C-alpha cells in the first residue's frame, strides 16, 4: 500500500520487499527496580550499491 501511495515503480517495490541483510538484536536489561526489561531492535539494509552501510557516522574535516 505504501509503495502505491508513494508512486514507486514495481522494480523498486520488489527490491524493498526482499532486503539485502536483516540484523535483529535482542537485549534483556535490568531496570532500577530489579525487574528485567526485554527489547528487540532491527536494522534492515536494502542495497549496498553506494558503498559500505555504516549508517549515521559523520566525520569532521578537522
VMD Tcl script that draws the C-alpha trace (Angstrom):
set ca {
  {0.00 0.00 0.00}
  {2.78 2.43 0.89}
  {4.55 1.85 -2.44}
  {1.38 2.72 -4.32}
  {0.83 5.85 -2.23}
  {4.42 6.94 -2.91}
  {4.16 6.15 -6.61}
  {7.09 3.70 -6.63}
  {7.63 1.61 -9.73}
  {7.32 -2.17 -9.46}
  {11.10 -2.79 -9.73}
  {11.85 -0.57 -6.73}
  {8.94 -2.03 -4.79}
  {10.27 -5.57 -5.31}
  {13.78 -4.55 -4.24}
  {12.38 -3.18 -0.97}
  {10.37 -6.34 -0.29}
  {13.49 -8.53 -0.19}
  {16.25 -6.81 1.81}
  {19.98 -7.38 1.30}
  {20.53 -8.00 5.03}
  {18.45 -8.08 8.22}
  {20.01 -7.71 11.65}
  {17.97 -8.49 14.77}
  {19.24 -7.78 18.28}
  {17.56 -8.89 21.49}
  {18.64 -7.34 24.80}
  {17.48 -8.02 28.34}
  {18.38 -5.15 30.65}
  {17.97 -4.93 34.43}
  {15.88 -1.94 35.49}
  {16.37 0.19 38.60}
  {13.55 -1.62 40.44}
  {15.24 -5.01 39.92}
  {12.94 -6.29 37.18}
  {14.15 -7.21 33.73}
  {13.04 -5.48 30.53}
  {13.46 -7.13 27.13}
  {13.93 -5.08 23.97}
  {14.21 -6.07 20.33}
  {15.99 -3.93 17.74}
  {16.07 -4.30 13.97}
  {18.21 -2.93 11.17}
  {17.31 -3.65 7.58}
  {19.76 -2.91 4.77}
  {18.26 -2.87 1.29}
  {21.14 -2.07 -1.07}
  {24.91 -1.77 -0.73}
  {25.49 -0.31 -4.21}
  {26.60 3.06 -2.82}
  {29.31 1.59 -0.60}
  {29.57 0.28 2.96}
  {26.46 0.51 5.08}
  {27.69 2.32 8.16}
  {24.63 4.41 8.93}
  {24.79 7.78 10.63}
  {28.55 8.06 11.16}
  {29.80 11.56 10.39}
  {33.42 12.67 10.09}
  {34.51 16.23 10.79}
  {37.02 17.78 8.39}
  {39.45 18.65 11.22}
}
mol new
graphics top color blue
foreach p $ca { graphics top sphere $p radius 0.5 }
foreach p [lrange $ca 0 end-1] q [lrange $ca 1 end] { graphics top cylinder $p $q radius 0.2 }
display resetview
